[in-house]
Amino acid sequence: MTQQNRISGGQIDRSRTLRFTFDGVAYAGHPGDTLASALLANGVRLMGRSFKYHRPRGPLSAGSEEPNALVELRAGARQEPNTRATVAELFDGLEARSQNRWPSLAFDALAINDRLNTFFTAGFYYKTFMWPASFWEKVYEPIIRRAAGLGSLSRQEDPDSYDKGFLHCDLIVIGAGPAGLMAALAAGRAGARVILADEDFRPGGRLNAETLTVGGKPGAEWAAEAAAELSAMPNVRIMLRTTVIGAFDHGIYGAVERVSDHLPVPPEGKPRQTLWRIYARRALLAGGATERPIAFENNDRPGIMLAGAMRTYANRYAVRVGESCAIFTNNDDGLRTATDLQAKGVDVVAVIDARSEGALLPGIRHLKGADVIDADGRLGLRSITIRHAGGRTETVPVTALGVSGGWNPNVNIASHHRARPVWNEGIQAFVPGEGGPPGLSAAGAAAGVMSTHGALTSGQQAAMAALGDLGIRASAGTVPDAEDAPVSITPKWYVNSGKGRAWIDPQNDVTVKDIKLAHKENFTSVEHMKRYTTLGMATDQGKTGNVLGLAIMAGLTGQTIPETGTTVYRPPYTPVAMGALAGRSRGKEFKPFRLTPSHKWAEEQGAVFVEVGMWLRTQWLPKPGETHWRQSVDREVLATRKSVGICDVTTLGKIDIQGTDAGAFLDRVYCNTFSTLAVGRCRYGLMLREDGMVFDDGTTARMGENEYVMTTTTANAVTVFRHLEYCRQVLWPEMDVQLISTTEAWAQFSVAGPNARRLLQKVVDQDISDAAFPYMAAGSITIGGLRARLFRISFSGELAYEIAVPTRYGDALIRRLVEEGREFDAVVYGTEALGVMRVEKGHVAGNELNGQSTALNMGLGKMVSKKKDSIGMVLSQREGMNDPDGYRLVGVKPVDPTATLTAGSHFLEIGAAPVIANDGGWLTSKVHSPHLGCDIALGYLKAGDQKIGRRMRAVNLLAGTETEVEIVSPHFFDPEGERLRG
Amino acid sequence: MIIHHPILGPRDSQEFVYLGDASLMNRPDGLTAGIEAFHDYLYNRDNPAGEHRELWYHEQGDRSWLVVTRNTVTHEIVRVELARDVAKAAGRTK
């Protein structure tokens, strides 16, 4: 609780103390701290373990590029793995835990991996776990899964909500550092609609981390004033804690706003995070730059970090990383850390400067042409070994080392549309190249302009250019005075010394050796190198290590760095929580149900429901005393066939088709003919795809001369409608035909069984005797004056009708039918009984309409008229689809009536081995027929029409079942159709 | 992506359903063309790296089928037309 490494200054609120715990130990920090800065203030450098070798690690950075300091935050259902301690804002009561270690962070049993590192080199997965093959699933994978991975999930539902939002602007400015603030000021003052987004909780970017002045005042103060001016502008929206994750097509930017991550619990009514979709006419990337290290032996010791990060901790967070520190640099920016730390009273033991030339820092031991070649201190840095210009080595005790290998502009978002960044020799880094997201430009350090004055100027200029494009008049203001130092850097990627390991990508434990091995094994292309070594994968995506890796590969191949190139940059810029991507689409909101008109009534009866596409349909309705679903379903079937049953069939698609060409249109979209259908009649129609396969089926009625009502299957209601619109608008644009979907406009019930007519006659106003309303009649009727539609069609094989009323009367109609049906012992049946009766009758449904079957396969080949053009007619005549020995729909019964059938079983001849070569087809649908007293099934059997009466085996190797069956006609019940004409 | 619907103006591509190459509108006449012609029509497509005319359906909108000319490399949309107009101009009738 001492905060022994807290020094003077900083942008923290010392008037308030925040209590938090890390691995159960209590510490204190202040508002303005991150978890990492507060831990460092308390002398805690060890924050995590590496992925592969379980090496002890401390933070490398002070920002979102952090590879090492990944922790679990919070407890219970809010537990959150793999959070970067360097960007986790401290709040009172924060609970944090280290991860990827057991039993403790200081002693991790799997650190044994580090001793076994020769087995874990690049490509070790591919080399080590190859043999025997059966070991992968049972041995290797479980071990790897336990050993690898970082944080753990709570395995509880996230109690917080996440939102999605949409914003529009003239200019989005990504990054609120000097370039971004200056750009936003120029655009905001000109009246443009501006969004200024920054991932940090404080605007200013590097100005908060530096002692530099802008316009004569401290940079952080200038930034705060600029942000205040922008906040007062109604046309400017500043979005802090908001990471722009990617540039998408046509000026759309994705951004994640961490609305409540900095609070223990989101405030009432507030989401945890919001995923924004921002439509921007122009965009400016002012995302700054990320420092990169220089690799040397054991450069991953806790206490070794980027020099710029060390400066951030000192200047912004008032934290020294250690009592005594050293700097290892190849550029002038590293020297800035040394002078800033010294000014803060931190003991700077030495500056090891890889460059031989240049002036020496006054008052500091500045070693020219020297390297750091090793570091000691397993759980925290104790000393470094310096190799002087002459080759002499010296070990110096320090507890902190800042390393700077130069700065990489954050080119990610400018490179999102496969743009390739280009190499800038002057700053030894990649800058945005051509071909990036249209309308996006870059400014400041993101564009390779590294001085403060350069950033301010380029930010203003880029904004002016964007406004010019949009025709918004703006006048250039004065650019405040600021430092304008040129970049002085001599490339240095790694220190060649000894046999030890030098880390490039600390998160994935990729070392210089791994790059050398990849080169030796010819994985030299950067994309191959990445996948072979895992360089640049996982949560940090190689923000600090990638350029190092490819520069080292360039050195090995003899190519230049630009010739070697970078891997492709893709969104998201930083990891995005699944919750943010899901937004409100969770649970019921992910997939809302559509409810049938009889749902409320069925619920009152205790119905069992089933999901059918988007719909929730009644599956069966148990009566008191029924304990097994078969009892209910058998009863529903038998009662329907004995007297009358009622079923809600509203979910079937209904399309009204009108126009003088309606009949001709139907002739084109159905393979059979509809233009000859008499008014007041309906007909079964079969719809093909253009490739000749069956698309859908249903009954279509002619309600008037130029008016038809089509029904589709429940599953294809949407796609059939889409297809009909396609045919009407694209294929035959001059046809006079109009469509409207009326699926939800009509509540429709099937009334089936010998007493169907008697029941309905009690309800409808018109005469529906067989003479007045024969089989396949259709027409408009009334129910007590209410307009309704009646169709005499049957799916069950019984005398049956479908009656439709406007949807709002559906609930009243089901109650009326049930009431009027009492004298007939009418039942309401669900989808299971519906399925039993249609299989008994041999009708095809979803399992047979599988998109791979032709009309011929279904025994409906004669329906395809060749006298007229229709979709699929021509290609259904292809030779392969007309094989006389091809699949045919058959019925299947077990030879032993007590035996059970298993859907999905394959047909085999008696005595044939269960191998693919002997496969005769498969059982598509299986039900228990209470009428026949045994299981029955439909199936597709090769040359099935020639095999009626034959005995075969139905074998299901997955279920482990085998049944001797008899192949029969698919029409199990009333094959002559006498009942439905009754 | 944003599709500039000729009637409704700029719309988010999430409102649309994609079908494929606009050459699908050149359906041969089933009574005169044979299997070969239909096979070619249905299965043989160009796969250009560059401008591509394709059919999109405004399912969450006005149910218009559109011909969208899109650059498959950059996703730039250079032209959007009502498919019905394109089909009529190409001589398709009833």
Interface residues (C-beta under 8 A of the other chain):
Chain A: F248 D249 H250 G251 I252 Y279 H417 P438 D661 A664 E690 D691 V718 R722 E725 Y726 Q729 V730 L731 W732 P733 E734 M735 K868 D869 S870 M873 V874 L875 Q877 R878
Chain B: M1 I2 S13 V17 L19 L24 M25 R27 P28 D29 G30 L31 A33 G34 I35 F38 H39 L42 L55 Y57 E59 R63 S64 W65 T74 H75 E76 I77 L82 A83 R84 A87 K88 R92 T93 K94
